[in-house]
Amino acid sequence: MKIHIANGHVIDPANQIDAPHDVFIAAGRIVAVGRAPDGFTANRTIDARGLIVAPGLIDLSARLREPGYEYKATLESELTAAVAGGVTSLACPPDTEPPLDEPGLVEMLKHRARNLNLAHVYPHGALTIKLKGQTLTEMGELAEAGCVAFSQANTQVRDTQVLLRALQYAATFGHSVWLQPQDGYLAGEGVAHDGEVASRLGLAGIPVLAETVAISTMLQLVRATGVRLHFARISSAAGLALIDEARARGIAVTCDVSVNHLHLCDVDIGYFNTHCRLQPPLRSHTDRDALRRALADGRIDAVCSDHTPVDDDAKQVPFGEAEAGATGLELLLPLTLKWAQEMKLPLATALARITSDAARILGIAAGTLRPGAAADVCIIDPRAPAPVSRESLRSQGKNTPFLGLELTGCARYTLTDGQVVFERR
């Protein structure tokens, strides 16, 4: 299939392109940006007049719920949601049931994803067996099966000796480790940010100290092992400051933030809105504003959806009993555009955080429209209304704090490997 994307404005942060260009695709690859190759005859022409032509979006954290949690979502429903949101590549944490701690599970997941032919799936392998933080997994075998990194998802390795051994092993064989920094003992049974809102509502709090202590410990272990460590979903200004200091001393770590934490703070819990029950918790407005600035200036490397579809029964309970998580694959693009507009940032900066910057962290050859690259493309209508409702969400999970909000900007077309996998009518 040969496709000509005509009259669009190309924004490709990886190649510093921000100008009107045509894009030409053949055999699943970008063959030219600008002038058509000699003898090129398109089977299909997409008129992108008034639209943005960008690399397909890359989401660094999206739970697909298979295997084991199909009552919350299915691989098909969530990958359909992904391409509707312009996401062509995504990393999925290992907290399935059973967890992704055996090569056969990883191979099955990748096989099913390939058969659906919607978006590319990059699994994270479990760092420890059953995510229990006790025994290391066979990382080499999991990497051969297709894992691009190793993670504990939202669980912690409480035994520091085990964590040290895991990072030593990963460093020896060049594996990347992604950790969500939270000290399990300090977090305890907390469900919200330890502040005035939690006190007023009578909710058990999770102090910022839980994040900073975990980050401090992990940074010491990085210095000792030299492992490639990515901090997943930073939530506080204090935690960010520790990472800044470490980088200033030459410690090479990366970090991301959830798109929810760019727009919301603990005040948005309101009267026990369980859609705001997230992990990590929504912090203070000061923390939120610090995260917004850090993402703008590049101290936070990328933004993710932290997509976590939850069934209605797990949200329609008291706040303290609700399951943490929000659906976000379809909201990553409009919420990132909203952040950029409010911060008065160029569109290229915003798109970099969910394309080329995310690809660099994930270590994949994606997030670019460079000739020769896979033709993963998102064609964006930046002015189109994007109302958020249960009916508009294609994800099986309808749990989001943004229900009822009308956002702006959406994917008009999504192409994966040169095939149109989504088209908004």
Secondary structure, DSSP 8 states (H G I E B T S, - for coil): -EEEEEEEEEEEGGGTEEEEEEEEEETTEEEEESS--TT---SEEEE-TT-EEEE-EEES-B---TTT-TTT--HHHHHHHHHHTTEEEEEE-S-SSS-S-SHHHHHHHHHHHHHHTSSEEEEEEESBGGG-SSSB--HHHHHHHT--EEE-TT-----HHHHHHHHHHHHHTT-EEEE----HHHHTT--EETTHHHHHHT--EE-HHHHHHHHHHHHHHHHHH--EEEE-S---HHHHHHHHHHHHTT--EEEEEETHHHH--GGGGTTT-GGG--SS----HHHHHHHHHHHHHTSS-EEE--B----GGGTSS-GGGS---B--TTTHHHHHHHHHHHTT--HHHHHHHTTHHHHHHHT-S-S---TTSB--EEEEEEEEEEE--TTT--SS----TTTT-EEEEEEEEEEETTEEEEE--
